[in-house]
Amino acid sequence: MSNRVFSVAMAFAASVVASSVAFAAPPQLEVVAQWNRISYDLGDPAAEKAYEDGQVWKKVLMQGAKVDSQGTIYVSTARWGGKEVPATLSKLVKNGTEWKLQPFPSKTLNDVANPAGLKAVLGFEIDRNDVMWILDQGHIAGAPSGPGDEKLIGWDLKAGKEVARYEFSDADTDKKCSFLNDVAVDNDAGVVYISDSGIFCSPLKGGILVYDIKANKAKRVLSAPEWVNDENYTFKIHGRDVLKPKDGKANGMKTGADGIALSGDKKTLYWTNLTGNRLLSLPTSVVRDFSKTEDQVKKAAKVVATLPSNTDGMTADRNGNLYMTALGLNGVMKRDAKSGKVTTLVSSDEISWPDTLAWGPGGDLYLVSNHLHLWVDEDMDFNTPKVPNFRIYRMKLGARPYHAK
């Protein structure tokens, strides 16, 4: 073979290899659990009958799902529909072939009449030590939160007990405006990072908070509107506008700091504003330094990338790759740690409002799809939807979670 022919052959082979890598098959989406309407295991037949007969299930939206080291799945159902929702945090249990939500850690802690109980849990995370960090929004059906309602609780799943509790002060959160959204945990530094979407006021009052586990104190570290608020970004889900017009006026969604993630090396904190498509970041050395002023933090913030879709939930693996739900793409995006390139990891017409992401044993990535926009518009079909309203998917990635040692 001549040198020229050999060179051409080698170039062709290299291009084939490159193409096979570029167009590698996306991970398979496995449906782990699904519901048309949420069903509870309350350990009380009368209460369960009242729940069904009163059609309380119309008020229940499943938002988050997290998985512990044993593969047990937990879900959040923030009480956006009202105090009648039986529990805001639950463990999935199987009754025959049906998955049900069992109040967790207990019915008592989920009782809205319990002053120390959970009111409206949206975001939560399970760290590498199997401690669940529970973020309580405090707002039931959008009403202002009461004293002690907005809080962060650490619950040791192995010991079965509460190991931390912090009630957010007025300096941390605005009890009318705040919308505590999501958390990321750094076991090495002993801190929890929190996003606040600030949706209950106009203009928004979004923000980023940090909680020091050992000192049991927190600080709102960023409230600058240009970094944590709406970006005048509009989007559609399967061609449908999000939020129907009301009284002849546009009713576009406006949401600030939402998805939040910690890089695998723990040096960078990422977040996005839900009605925006910028990937934003701060050095964690700045965020967790309580001596830094708002102006110093603001100057350290930067735009990392402009994304092909807005996102609701995000996480990272130990190698620093970012995974972000893609609302406009009906799937999940991945940002490569080395190249910074953002690609579509998975997409499906059956995914509608991909909400949160979670790591499970073996490096599996879990995804919640919940048709949130239909639920908010009161257009959800709880009987015979084309696709089940609430789904938990699993993708076998074999990656190490960001919080792994």
SULTAJO-V935759 format. One record per residue. SS is DSSP state (A for helix, B for strand, O for the rest). OMEGA is omega in whole degrees, 0 to 359 (NA if undefined). Layout:
{{SS,OMEGA} {SS,OMEGA}}
//
This chain:
{{O,179} {O,179} {A,181} {A,179} {A,179} {A,181} {A,179} {A,181} {A,180} {A,179} {A,179} {A,179} {A,180} {A,180} {A,178} {A,178} {A,180} {A,180} {A,181} {A,178} {A,183} {A,184} {O,178} {O,182} {O,179} {O,178} {O,180} {O,177} {O,179} {B,177} {B,181} {B,181} {B,179} {B,180} {B,165} {O,175} {O,184} {O,180} {O,183} {B,168} {O,185} {O,181} {O,184} {O,183} {A,181} {A,179} {A,179} {A,178} {A,179} {A,178} {A,181} {A,183} {A,181} {O,181} {O,178} {A,180} {A,177} {A,182} {A,187} {O,175} {O,176} {O,182} {O,187} {B,173} {B,177} {B,187} {B,180} {O,186} {O,180} {O,180} {O,177} {O,183} {B,177} {B,181} {B,176} {B,176} {O,181} {O,187} {O,177} {O,182} {O,179} {O,184} {O,181} {O,179} {O,189} {O,181} {O,179} {O,176} {B,186} {B,171} {B,177} {B,176} {B,183} {B,177} {B,187} {O,177} {O,186} {B,174} {B,177} {B,180} {B,179} {B,183} {B,182} {O,359} {O,181} {O,174} {O,181} {O,181} {O,178} {O,181} {O,182} {O,179} {O,179} {O,182} {O,181} {O,186} {O,179} {O,182} {O,184} {O,181} {B,175} {B,180} {B,173} {B,182} {B,175} {B,185} {O,185} {O,178} {O,184} {O,169} {B,179} {B,178} {B,189} {B,181} {B,182} {B,178} {O,181} {O,183} {O,175} {O,182} {O,175} {O,181} {O,177} {O,181} {O,179} {O,180} {O,178} {O,183} {O,179} {O,188} {B,174} {B,181} {B,172} {B,182} {B,180} {B,184} {O,181} {O,181} {O,181} {O,181} {B,177} {B,182} {B,178} {B,175} {B,176} {B,177} {B,184} {O,180} {O,178} {O,177} {O,181} {O,185} {O,175} {O,189} {O,174} {O,191} {O,189} {O,178} {O,183} {B,195} {B,189} {B,183} {B,171} {B,189} {B,174} {B,179} {O,182} {O,181} {O,180} {O,180} {B,176} {B,179} {B,189} {B,175} {B,178} {B,183} {O,174} {O,191} {O,187} {O,175} {O,175} {O,3} {O,182} {O,175} {O,179} {O,180} {B,173} {B,178} {B,175} {B,181} {B,178} {B,186} {O,184} {O,182} {O,183} {O,176} {B,182} {B,177} {B,171} {B,189} {B,180} {B,176} {O,182} {O,186} {A,183} {A,183} {A,189} {A,183} {O,179} {O,180} {O,183} {O,183} {O,177} {O,182} {O,180} {B,173} {B,184} {O,176} {O,182} {B,176} {B,178} {O,185} {O,179} {O,176} {O,177} {B,179} {O,178} {O,182} {B,178} {O,183} {O,183} {O,180} {O,175} {O,183} {O,181} {O,185} {B,189} {B,178} {B,181} {B,183} {B,180} {B,180} {O,182} {O,179} {O,176} {O,183} {O,185} {B,174} {B,179} {B,171} {B,174} {B,169} {B,188} {O,175} {O,179} {O,179} {O,175} {B,171} {B,187} {B,182} {B,173} {B,172} {B,181} {A,178} {A,178} {A,184} {A,186} {O,176} {O,186} {O,180} {O,181} {O,178} {O,177} {A,182} {A,179} {A,178} {A,181} {A,181} {A,181} {A,180} {O,178} {B,175} {B,182} {B,183} {B,169} {B,188} {O,178} {O,178} {O,169} {O,186} {O,180} {O,181} {O,181} {B,176} {B,180} {B,173} {B,186} {O,179} {O,176} {O,175} {O,180} {B,176} {B,186} {B,175} {B,183} {B,186} {O,182} {O,181} {O,178} {O,181} {B,184} {B,175} {B,175} {B,174} {B,181} {O,185} {O,185} {O,184} {O,184} {O,182} {O,179} {B,180} {B,175} {B,180} {B,176} {B,176} {B,180} {O,177} {O,180} {O,176} {O,181} {O,190} {O,173} {B,192} {B,186} {B,178} {B,180} {B,176} {B,176} {B,180} {A,178} {A,179} {A,175} {B,177} {B,181} {B,183} {B,174} {B,172} {B,190} {O,178} {O,185} {A,182} {A,178} {A,180} {A,180} {A,180} {O,182} {O,179} {O,183} {O,175} {O,183} {O,185} {O,184} {O,177} {O,179} {O,177} {O,178} {O,186} {O,185} {B,180} {B,169} {B,179} {B,175} {B,175} {B,181} {B,181} {O,182} {O,181} {O,176} {O,179} {B,181} {O,184} {O,180} {O,179} {O,NA}}
//
